[in-house]
Amino acid sequence: MNDQHEPETPGTPSPGTSTGNAASPENQPPTTGNREDPVRGPTASKLKPTIVGIGASAGGLSALKAFFSHVPSDSNLAFVVVVHLSPEHESHLSDLLQPYVSIPVQ
């Protein structure tokens, strides 16, 4: 019986085995294909908006007006604004902020 085996070369995987190399394609996470800036990139309108939460006290209206006057309409950001208000009072925040905001306020 002739059992001659060719010696394996170090670093060469046997058939059907993985090299364990982290850089190999099968070990890489899937890519989205577009690495554009999600806020200013040309594909920003196709992306879901990033939701930003802002909280303010009753005296925070002037700070909110100043902040929103600098937010561009094409920022691809959606804002949720929460202010401290007595339950007995109706909020007019959307009417007060709309003149300072370049996006629709609801």
NUPA-530282 format. One record per residue: residue number from 1; residue in three letters; z, y, x of N, C-alpha, C, O in turn. Coordinates in nm, 3 decimals. Layout:
% NUPA-530282
- nr rest nZ nY nX caZ caY caX cZ cY cX oZ oY oX
- NUM ALA Z Y X Z Y X Z Y X Z Y X;
...
% end
This chain:
% NUPA-530282
- nr rest nZ nY nX caZ caY caX cZ cY cX oZ oY oX
- 1 MET 0.000 -0.117 0.083 0.000 0.000 0.000 0.000 0.124 0.088 0.077 0.133 0.184;
- 2 ASN -0.084 0.217 0.056 -0.095 0.335 0.139 -0.043 0.455 0.059 -0.116 0.511 -0.022;
- 3 ASP 0.081 0.494 0.082 0.143 0.608 0.012 0.142 0.730 0.102 0.245 0.774 0.152;
- 4 GLN 0.027 0.783 0.121 0.020 0.903 0.203 0.025 1.025 0.111 -0.053 1.038 0.017;
- 5 HIS 0.117 1.111 0.140 0.131 1.237 0.064 0.102 1.351 0.159 0.149 1.353 0.273;
- 6 GLU 0.026 1.445 0.109 0.006 1.564 0.189 0.130 1.649 0.177 0.180 1.671 0.066;
- 7 PRO 0.181 1.698 0.287 0.300 1.784 0.280 0.266 1.914 0.210 0.158 1.971 0.227;
- 8 GLU 0.362 1.961 0.129 0.342 2.087 0.059 0.360 2.202 0.155 0.449 2.199 0.241;
- 9 THR 0.276 2.301 0.141 0.289 2.421 0.221 0.400 2.505 0.160 0.401 2.527 0.039;
- 10 PRO 0.495 2.555 0.242 0.603 2.638 0.186 0.546 2.759 0.113 0.455 2.827 0.162;
- 11 GLY 0.601 2.785 -0.004 0.559 2.900 -0.083 0.444 2.868 -0.177 0.407 2.952 -0.259;
- 12 THR 0.388 2.749 -0.167 0.279 2.710 -0.257 0.338 2.625 -0.368 0.398 2.521 -0.339;
- 13 PRO 0.324 2.665 -0.491 0.382 2.588 -0.600 0.304 2.460 -0.624 0.183 2.452 -0.601;
- 14 SER 0.374 2.362 -0.670 0.309 2.240 -0.712 0.235 2.268 -0.841 0.270 2.361 -0.913;
- 15 PRO 0.133 2.190 -0.870 0.062 2.214 -0.997 0.157 2.210 -1.115 0.243 2.123 -1.126;
- 16 GLY 0.140 2.309 -1.205 0.223 2.313 -1.325 0.358 2.381 -1.306 0.438 2.382 -1.398;
- 17 THR 0.385 2.437 -1.187 0.512 2.505 -1.166 0.486 2.653 -1.145 0.376 2.693 -1.106;
- 18 SER 0.587 2.734 -1.170 0.578 2.878 -1.154 0.633 2.917 -1.018 0.720 2.849 -0.963;
- 19 THR 0.581 3.026 -0.964 0.630 3.075 -0.836 0.762 3.148 -0.852 0.834 3.168 -0.755;
- 20 GLY 0.794 3.189 -0.975 0.916 3.266 -0.996 0.902 3.410 -0.953 1.001 3.483 -0.945;
- 21 ASN 0.782 3.452 -0.926 0.754 3.587 -0.881 0.767 3.683 -0.999 0.694 3.671 -1.098;
- 22 ALA 0.859 3.778 -0.989 0.883 3.873 -1.099 0.762 3.963 -1.122 0.748 4.020 -1.230;
- 23 ALA 0.674 3.976 -1.023 0.559 4.064 -1.038 0.441 3.993 -1.104 0.340 4.057 -1.133;
- 24 SER 0.452 3.866 -1.128 0.340 3.796 -1.190 0.325 3.841 -1.335 0.424 3.876 -1.399;
- 25 PRO 0.202 3.840 -1.386 0.176 3.893 -1.521 0.258 3.827 -1.631 0.296 3.894 -1.727;
- 26 GLU 0.286 3.698 -1.619 0.360 3.632 -1.727 0.506 3.677 -1.733 0.573 3.654 -1.833;
- 27 ASN 0.557 3.740 -1.626 0.695 3.786 -1.624 0.708 3.935 -1.656 0.818 3.990 -1.649;
- 28 GLN 0.598 4.000 -1.691 0.600 4.143 -1.718 0.610 4.168 -1.868 0.553 4.093 -1.947;
- 29 PRO 0.683 4.274 -1.909 0.690 4.307 -2.052 0.555 4.357 -2.100 0.478 4.411 -2.020;
- 30 PRO 0.526 4.340 -2.228 0.399 4.391 -2.280 0.395 4.542 -2.269 0.497 4.609 -2.283;
- 31 THR 0.278 4.595 -2.246 0.263 4.740 -2.236 0.199 4.792 -2.363 0.128 4.721 -2.434;
- 32 THR 0.226 4.919 -2.391 0.168 4.981 -2.509 0.029 5.032 -2.480 -0.048 5.061 -2.572;
- 33 GLY -0.005 5.044 -2.353 -0.138 5.087 -2.316 -0.151 5.238 -2.303 -0.247 5.284 -2.242;
- 34 ASN -0.059 5.316 -2.357 -0.068 5.460 -2.349 0.063 5.515 -2.294 0.167 5.503 -2.359;
- 35 ARG 0.058 5.573 -2.178 0.178 5.628 -2.116 0.182 5.780 -2.126 0.244 5.846 -2.043;
- 36 GLU 0.117 5.835 -2.227 0.117 5.980 -2.248 0.257 6.029 -2.283 0.341 5.952 -2.330;
- 37 ASP 0.280 6.156 -2.258 0.406 6.218 -2.297 0.414 6.217 -2.449 0.326 6.273 -2.515;
- 38 PRO 0.519 6.155 -2.510 0.524 6.142 -2.655 0.543 6.274 -2.729 0.516 6.282 -2.849;
- 39 VAL 0.588 6.378 -2.660 0.609 6.505 -2.727 0.484 6.593 -2.719 0.448 6.657 -2.817;
- 40 ARG 0.420 6.597 -2.604 0.308 6.689 -2.585 0.174 6.620 -2.562 0.072 6.688 -2.554;
- 41 GLY 0.171 6.487 -2.552 0.048 6.416 -2.523 -0.053 6.431 -2.636 -0.016 6.463 -2.748;
- 42 PRO -0.181 6.407 -2.606 -0.285 6.422 -2.708 -0.272 6.323 -2.822 -0.331 6.344 -2.928;
- 43 THR -0.197 6.216 -2.803 -0.181 6.117 -2.909 -0.051 6.137 -2.987 -0.012 6.050 -3.065;
- 44 ALA 0.016 6.250 -2.967 0.146 6.272 -3.031 0.137 6.265 -3.183 0.232 6.222 -3.248;
- 45 SER 0.025 6.307 -3.240 0.013 6.305 -3.386 0.007 6.163 -3.441 0.032 6.142 -3.559;
- 46 LYS -0.026 6.064 -3.358 -0.034 5.926 -3.401 0.100 5.854 -3.389 0.117 5.746 -3.445;
- 47 LEU 0.194 5.913 -3.317 0.324 5.850 -3.296 0.420 5.887 -3.407 0.408 5.992 -3.469;
- 48 LYS 0.516 5.800 -3.430 0.623 5.834 -3.524 0.705 5.946 -3.461 0.726 5.946 -3.340;
- 49 PRO 0.752 6.040 -3.542 0.829 6.151 -3.484 0.965 6.103 -3.433 1.022 6.007 -3.484;
- 50 THR 1.014 6.170 -3.333 1.149 6.148 -3.284 1.242 6.227 -3.374 1.219 6.345 -3.399;
- 51 ILE 1.347 6.162 -3.422 1.441 6.229 -3.513 1.557 6.285 -3.432 1.620 6.213 -3.354;
- 52 VAL 1.585 6.413 -3.452 1.690 6.484 -3.380 1.795 6.527 -3.481 1.762 6.592 -3.580;
- 53 GLY 1.921 6.493 -3.458 2.030 6.535 -3.545 2.101 6.656 -3.486 2.132 6.658 -3.367;
- 54 ILE 2.127 6.755 -3.569 2.196 6.877 -3.527 2.309 6.904 -3.625 2.288 6.902 -3.746;
- 55 GLY 2.426 6.929 -3.573 2.540 6.965 -3.656 2.586 7.105 -3.623 2.582 7.147 -3.507;
- 56 ALA 2.630 7.178 -3.724 2.677 7.315 -3.702 2.790 7.346 -3.798 2.799 7.290 -3.907;
- 57 SER 2.874 7.436 -3.754 2.981 7.483 -3.843 2.923 7.591 -3.935 2.806 7.625 -3.924;
- 58 ALA 3.005 7.643 -4.023 2.960 7.745 -4.118 2.906 7.868 -4.046 2.820 7.938 -4.100;
- 59 GLY 2.952 7.896 -3.928 2.906 8.013 -3.853 2.788 7.984 -3.763 2.753 8.068 -3.680;
- 60 GLY 2.725 7.868 -3.776 2.618 7.828 -3.687 2.478 7.869 -3.727 2.382 7.832 -3.661;
- 61 LEU 2.465 7.946 -3.835 2.332 7.982 -3.884 2.251 8.061 -3.781 2.132 8.035 -3.764;
- 62 SER 2.313 8.154 -3.714 2.237 8.234 -3.616 2.190 8.147 -3.499 2.081 8.167 -3.447;
- 63 ALA 2.271 8.052 -3.458 2.230 7.962 -3.350 2.115 7.872 -3.397 2.023 7.845 -3.319;
- 64 LEU 2.119 7.826 -3.521 2.010 7.744 -3.575 1.881 7.825 -3.583 1.774 7.774 -3.549;
- 65 LYS 1.889 7.948 -3.627 1.771 8.034 -3.634 1.711 8.053 -3.495 1.589 8.043 -3.477;
- 66 ALA 1.794 8.081 -3.398 1.746 8.100 -3.260 1.683 7.972 -3.205 1.578 7.977 -3.142;
- 67 PHE 1.747 7.860 -3.230 1.695 7.733 -3.182 1.558 7.703 -3.243 1.462 7.677 -3.171;
- 68 PHE 1.549 7.707 -3.376 1.426 7.670 -3.443 1.312 7.769 -3.419 1.195 7.732 -3.432;
- 69 SER 1.343 7.892 -3.385 1.236 7.988 -3.356 1.162 7.951 -3.227 1.054 8.004 -3.201;
- 70 HIS 1.219 7.862 -3.145 1.156 7.821 -3.019 1.097 7.680 -3.024 1.043 7.633 -2.923;
- 71 VAL 1.107 7.612 -3.135 1.052 7.476 -3.146 0.906 7.486 -3.190 0.878 7.539 -3.298;
- 72 PRO 0.812 7.436 -3.109 0.671 7.442 -3.149 0.639 7.346 -3.263 0.704 7.243 -3.278;
- 73 SER 0.541 7.381 -3.342 0.505 7.299 -3.458 0.447 7.164 -3.418 0.450 7.070 -3.498;
- 74 ASP 0.395 7.152 -3.298 0.335 7.026 -3.253 0.429 6.945 -3.165 0.384 6.866 -3.082;
- 75 SER 0.559 6.962 -3.181 0.656 6.893 -3.096 0.672 6.745 -3.129 0.727 6.671 -3.048;
- 76 ASN 0.626 6.702 -3.245 0.642 6.564 -3.292 0.790 6.528 -3.307 0.830 6.413 -3.288;
- 77 LEU 0.870 6.628 -3.342 1.013 6.608 -3.364 1.045 6.635 -3.511 0.988 6.725 -3.573;
- 78 ALA 1.136 6.555 -3.566 1.187 6.578 -3.702 1.336 6.606 -3.688 1.406 6.537 -3.613;
- 79 PHE 1.384 6.705 -3.758 1.524 6.747 -3.744 1.604 6.720 -3.871 1.557 6.745 -3.982;
- 80 VAL 1.723 6.669 -3.852 1.820 6.654 -3.961 1.933 6.750 -3.926 2.001 6.733 -3.824;
- 81 VAL 1.954 6.849 -4.011 2.057 6.950 -3.984 2.172 6.930 -4.082 2.152 6.926 -4.204;
- 82 VAL 2.291 6.918 -4.030 2.411 6.900 -4.111 2.505 7.015 -4.079 2.543 7.036 -3.964;
- 83 VAL 2.542 7.089 -4.184 2.636 7.200 -4.165 2.757 7.179 -4.255 2.749 7.116 -4.361;
- 84 HIS 2.866 7.233 -4.212 2.989 7.226 -4.290 2.976 7.326 -4.405 2.951 7.445 -4.385;
- 85 LEU 2.993 7.275 -4.527 2.979 7.359 -4.645 3.075 7.307 -4.751 3.090 7.186 -4.769;
- 86 SER 3.138 7.396 -4.820 3.229 7.357 -4.927 3.151 7.283 -5.036 3.040 7.324 -5.069;
- 87 PRO 3.209 7.177 -5.091 3.139 7.102 -5.198 3.113 7.187 -5.323 3.028 7.153 -5.405;
- 88 GLU 3.186 7.296 -5.338 3.166 7.381 -5.455 3.047 7.476 -5.440 3.007 7.540 -5.538;
- 89 HIS 2.989 7.486 -5.321 2.879 7.578 -5.296 2.746 7.504 -5.284 2.739 7.395 -5.226;
- 90 GLU 2.642 7.564 -5.340 2.507 7.509 -5.327 2.448 7.557 -5.195 2.463 7.674 -5.159;
- 91 SER 2.382 7.468 -5.124 2.324 7.503 -4.995 2.190 7.576 -5.013 2.107 7.536 -5.094;
- 92 HIS 2.173 7.681 -4.937 2.047 7.756 -4.932 1.992 7.753 -4.789 1.913 7.838 -4.750;
- 93 LEU 2.037 7.653 -4.713 2.002 7.647 -4.571 1.850 7.640 -4.549 1.798 7.706 -4.460;
- 94 SER 1.781 7.561 -4.630 1.636 7.550 -4.610 1.566 7.685 -4.630 1.475 7.720 -4.555;
- 95 ASP 1.609 7.761 -4.731 1.551 7.893 -4.754 1.585 7.990 -4.641 1.503 8.075 -4.605;
- 96 LEU 1.704 7.977 -4.585 1.747 8.066 -4.478 1.679 8.034 -4.344 1.656 8.123 -4.263;
- 97 LEU 1.646 7.906 -4.322 1.584 7.867 -4.196 1.432 7.876 -4.195 1.372 7.898 -4.090;
- 98 GLN 1.367 7.859 -4.312 1.221 7.851 -4.315 1.151 7.966 -4.244 1.051 7.940 -4.176;
- 99 PRO 1.194 8.091 -4.254 1.124 8.199 -4.183 1.129 8.185 -4.030 1.050 8.249 -3.961;
- 100 TYR 1.218 8.104 -3.977 1.234 8.089 -3.833 1.176 7.959 -3.779 1.179 7.934 -3.659;
- 101 VAL 1.122 7.876 -3.869 1.076 7.744 -3.832 0.926 7.733 -3.855 0.877 7.777 -3.960;
- 102 SER 0.853 7.676 -3.759 0.708 7.663 -3.772 0.664 7.532 -3.839 0.545 7.501 -3.844;
- 103 ILE 0.760 7.454 -3.889 0.732 7.330 -3.961 0.796 7.338 -4.099 0.887 7.419 -4.119;
- 104 PRO 0.753 7.258 -4.193 0.813 7.263 -4.328 0.962 7.226 -4.327 1.004 7.136 -4.254;
- 105 VAL 1.040 7.295 -4.407 1.183 7.269 -4.418 1.209 7.218 -4.560 1.162 7.276 -4.657;
- 106 GLN 1.284 7.110 -4.570 1.318 7.054 -4.701 1.468 7.051 -4.718 1.518 7.007 -4.822;
% end
